Amino acid sequence: MFISTTDAINNKVIKEYRGVIFGEAIVGIDFIKDFTAGITNFIGGRAEEYEEELVNARADAISEMMKRASKIGANGIIGVKVDVESASVGQSNALMLIVSVSGTAVVLEQEV
């Protein structure tokens, strides 16, 4: 599957547009990682615990979007955008990392 943040893919002809496609990943940050990141926030530096979760969540969301595109017969996705936010949910105010990706599913002309 070809994926691009632009509205085209170099050297590929778009035969058909299949519509807007999405992928989501919502992951919880466990207490230990949250506590460690809080210390990092206090003393400064990179919060590697959150970075690792973000990388994994983004990969999961993109993978989900690719599966959905394949299900509707697409072999490419253009105009990909990634949105990331965090939210506290539930009575315990558990921290959740929310990653949403979107793009336009397309059918690219196959090379002969």
C-alpha distance (Angstrom), angle and dihedral (degrees) to the residues before:
residue distance angle dihedral
M1 . . .
F2 3.79 . .
I3 3.80 115.8 .
S4 3.79 128.6 -173.8
T5 3.78 138.7 169.4
T6 3.81 88.3 -145.8
D7 3.81 127.2 76.9
A8 3.81 92.9 -106.5
I9 3.79 141.4 32.1
N10 3.79 116.3 -127.1
N11 3.79 114.8 -104.7
K12 3.83 92.1 3.1
V13 3.79 127.5 110.6
I14 3.80 117.6 -143.9
K15 3.82 107.8 -133.1
E16 3.77 98.1 177.7
Y17 3.79 141.4 4.6
R18 3.82 113.6 -135.3
G19 3.80 98.5 -174.6
V20 3.77 141.8 -104.5
I21 3.80 114.5 -32.3
F22 3.81 130.7 -167.5
G23 3.77 140.7 -162.7
E24 3.78 127.1 -170.1
A25 3.77 138.1 -171.2
I26 3.78 125.1 -175.9
V27 3.78 115.2 -174.0
G28 3.76 133.1 177.4
I29 3.77 122.9 -130.4
D30 3.79 109.7 -135.5
F31 3.78 122.8 -128.9
I32 3.82 95.8 -105.6
K33 3.81 94.2 51.5
D34 3.80 90.4 44.5
F35 3.81 91.5 50.4
T36 3.82 93.0 46.8
A37 3.80 91.8 47.5
G38 3.82 88.8 50.3
I39 3.79 89.7 57.0
T40 3.81 90.1 48.6
N41 3.80 88.9 50.8
F42 3.80 90.1 52.3
I43 3.83 97.0 47.7
G44 3.79 97.8 30.0
G45 3.79 133.1 -115.9
R46 3.76 136.8 96.4
A47 3.79 121.3 -37.3
E48 3.80 96.4 -135.0
E49 3.81 91.0 174.1
Y50 3.81 90.6 63.7
E51 3.80 93.0 40.0
E52 3.79 91.3 57.6
E53 3.81 91.7 49.8
L54 3.81 90.7 47.6
V55 3.81 93.0 51.1
N56 3.82 91.2 49.7
A57 3.81 94.0 45.2
R58 3.80 92.0 49.1
A59 3.81 91.4 50.1
D60 3.83 90.2 49.1
A61 3.82 92.7 49.8
I62 3.82 92.6 48.9
S63 3.80 90.7 47.2
E64 3.82 90.2 51.2
M65 3.82 90.8 49.8
M66 3.82 90.8 50.5
K67 3.83 91.5 50.8
R68 3.80 91.0 50.9
A69 3.81 91.3 48.2
S70 3.81 91.1 50.6
K71 3.81 90.6 51.0
I72 3.81 90.2 60.3
G73 3.80 93.4 46.5
A74 3.80 99.6 -100.5
N75 3.79 122.5 142.4
G76 3.80 96.6 -173.3
I77 3.79 142.5 36.7
I78 3.79 122.7 -153.6
G79 3.80 133.4 -174.0
V80 3.80 92.6 32.1
K81 3.79 115.6 -173.7
V82 3.81 127.5 -175.6
D83 3.81 123.7 -152.7
V84 3.79 123.2 -171.7
E85 3.78 129.4 -173.9
S86 3.76 138.9 154.3
A87 3.76 127.9 -137.6
S88 3.76 138.7 -178.6
V89 3.78 111.0 -129.2
G90 3.77 137.7 -176.4
Q91 3.77 130.8 12.7
S92 3.78 91.3 -59.8
N93 3.83 91.5 53.7
A94 3.81 89.7 -128.5
L95 3.79 111.8 -169.0
M96 3.80 113.4 -116.5
L97 3.79 126.3 -172.4
I98 3.82 112.4 -144.7
V99 3.81 120.8 -162.3
S100 3.79 121.0 -178.6
V101 3.80 124.8 -179.8
S102 3.78 127.7 -172.6
G103 3.76 138.6 178.4
T104 3.78 143.8 142.9
A105 3.79 116.1 -80.2
V106 3.81 112.1 -137.0
V107 3.77 140.7 177.6
L108 3.77 110.1 -127.9
E109 3.78 122.2 -154.6
Q110 3.79 109.4 -103.7
E111 3.80 118.6 -124.6
V112 3.78 114.3 -113.3
